Amino acid sequence: MVRVLKGCENHSMHCILVVFGGTGDLAHRKIYPAIYNLHVSGQLPEHIALVSVGRREKDSDSFRQEAAASIKTFSRQGDITDEQVRRVVSCFYYVKLDFYDDRGYNRLQDFLDGLDHEYGTQGNRVYYLAVAPEHFGPIVVRLHGAGMADNREQGWKRVVIEKPFGRDLKSAQELNNTITGVFDEEQVYRIDHYLGKEMLQNIMVIRFANALFEPLWNNRY
């Protein structure tokens, strides 16, 4: 998340983080605790709001309670205080939206514009697609259709795509063409957190530190 925000050189880091799939496991286990960790470490921008977008029926107050519980459960910070958690989730909001409802994106845009005035975020957006892979392309296309992806309008725009990026080369190329047809390459962040998993790290050590396996696994054979 720090990398996404720091990728906005020469622009304000103030922004609205819009999490599609904000009621899912990834958001509760990783994203909301990460926002809290950034806040505690002093790396979170002063003017920032988070909008969880999901298909479930709930309001912002109930969503904040759920996010607070997730932060207390999954944050890696040793000393978690209720006051710090309340301060973080006070800028969390929830919007119910069917990802395939074109008109719903216009309502979402109006809601984000209202938060711009409240938080001084100047139209800056990070769209985090914490959804199943089949929703990546349709969401991006609808963001474009609602005029929510244009970097030339007020503020900058970024999109974060959580793995997997396609099932094979062909599907990855098709998805990439859809995304880069809407966002410029410097606006797109692709994440695969499985590279940090202990099992994969062990495989990398076995390869690069082993004189038997490394010659067999490199690109010359």
N, C-alpha and C positions, 0 to 999 in steps of 0.2 A: 504493500500500500504506500509506503514511503517513496518507493521508486516511481509509482504512478504519479504522485503529487510532485515529486522533484523533476519529473519529465516535462513540466510546464515552465521551461525557462522563459524569462522575461515577461512572465505573467503572474498575477496574484495566485497564491496557492489556496485562497479561499474558494470553497466549492460546495456543491451538494453532491453527496455520494448516493446514487440511486441503485439499490440492490434488487435486481429482478430475481425472484425466488427467495425473497427475504425471510420466508417462514421455514425454509429448509434446513437440513442438518449442517450443510457447509457454512451457511451464514451464522448459525447459532454456535457452532463449535470453533469456527476460525475467524470470521469477519468481525463480529461484535466484540469478542475478547481482544482482537488486534486493535480495534479502535480505542478501547479502554487502555491497552498497554501504551499506545502512542500518546494518549492524554497524560498518563502518569509520568511518562518519560519526557514530557514537554515537546514532543515532535508533532503534535496535532495542531493544524492551523487554528487561529483564534476564531475565525468565522467559518463554521462548517455545520452542515445539517446532514442527517442521514434519513433517506426515505426508503423504507422497505416496501417492495411491490410484490403482492401475492394474490392468489385467487381465493383465499379463505376469508370468511366473514369475521372481521374484528375491527377494533378501533385503535387509535394511537396509544391510549392509556394501557390497554391490555397488552399491546405489543411491547411497550416499555417494560412492563413487569416481566414478560417472558425474556426480553433481552437482558435485563438485569440479572435474572436467575442464571442465564447462560454465561454471563461474564463471571459471576461468582464461582461457577462450576468449572469453567474451562480456561480462565485467564492464568497465565504463568506468573503473574505478579504475586509475590509472597504475602504482602500485607494489603488486602483488599478492604477498603472502608466503604460503608454504605453511602457516606456523603460523596465520595468520589464517583461511585457508580451512579448515584442520582444525578450528579452534575453532567455526566456523559450522556445518559439516556434521555435527559431533558430535551436534547436536540434531535431525538429519534422520532420519526413519524411513520404512519402506515397508510398505504393507499391500496384499496382492492382493485384489481385489474385483471381481466382475462387477456393473456398475452396476444390473442388473435382478434381482439376487439379494436378496430381501427379508431373509432370515436373515443375509446377510453384513453388513448394516447393524448388526445387534445385536452381531456380533463386533467390528465397527469401534468401536461405542460402548464396549464393554468395554475395548478397547485404549486409547482416548482417556481413559477414566476412570483407567486405570493411569498414564498420563502426567501426568494432573492431580496425582496424589500426588507424582510424581517432580519435576515442574517448578513446582508451586504455581500452576497456571494457573486454578484455581477454577471450572472448567466453562466458561470463555470459549472460544468457537469462531469462527473465520472460515472459511467454506466457499468455496473459490475453484473455480469451475466452468470449468476450462480444457479443455473437451471440445467435441465437435461439437454444434451447436445442437439436434439432435434429442434429446440426452440431458438438456437443462436441466430440462424439466418432470418426467420420470421420476425424476431424482435428487432433486429437491426434494420430490416426493410421498413418496418412500421415506425421506428424512430425517424427514419429519413422522410417517410410520408407525412409525418406530423411536423416536420421542420425542426426536429430536436437534435440533429446531428451536424449541422452546418457550423464549421469553425469560423466562417466569415461573418456570422451574426454575432450578437453580443456575447462575449465570453468564449472560452475554449471548451472543447468537448473531448472526452476520452472514453474508450470502451475497453473493458477488461473481460477476457474470455477464459473461463476455467476449463481445464482439460475435460475430455479428450477433444482434440482438434481434428475431427474426421475419423473415419473407421479405417481408411486406407489412403493411398496417394490420390486417387481420383476424387473421393469425397472431401479430402482435405483441400484439394485445388478448387473444387466447386464452392466450398465454404469460404475459402480465402477470396475468391472472385466476388462473392456476395458482399463480404465485409469491406473489402477495399473499393468496391463500387460505391460505398457510402462514406466510409472514413478513410482519410489518408493514412499511409503506413505509420507515420509518427504518432498517430492518434490511437493505435491499436496495441494492446498489451496482452500477450498470450502467456498463461500460467500453467505449469505442470508441477504441482507441489510433490508429486511422487518421486521426483529426483532427490528429495531430501529424506526419503524413507530409509530406515536402517538397512533393510535387505538390499536395496539398490546400491547404497553406499558400499556395502560389503562386496557386492559383485564388482564394483569399480576397483576396489582395493585388490581383489583376487586377480583382476586382469592386469592392472598397471604395475603391481608389485611382484608379479610372478613371471619369472623368465620363461616358463613353459607355456602359459596361456597367452601372454601379451602378443607374441609373434603370430599366433594363430588367429587372434581376434581383431587384428588391425586391418586397414583397408587394402593391404597388398595381397591378401589371400582370400 
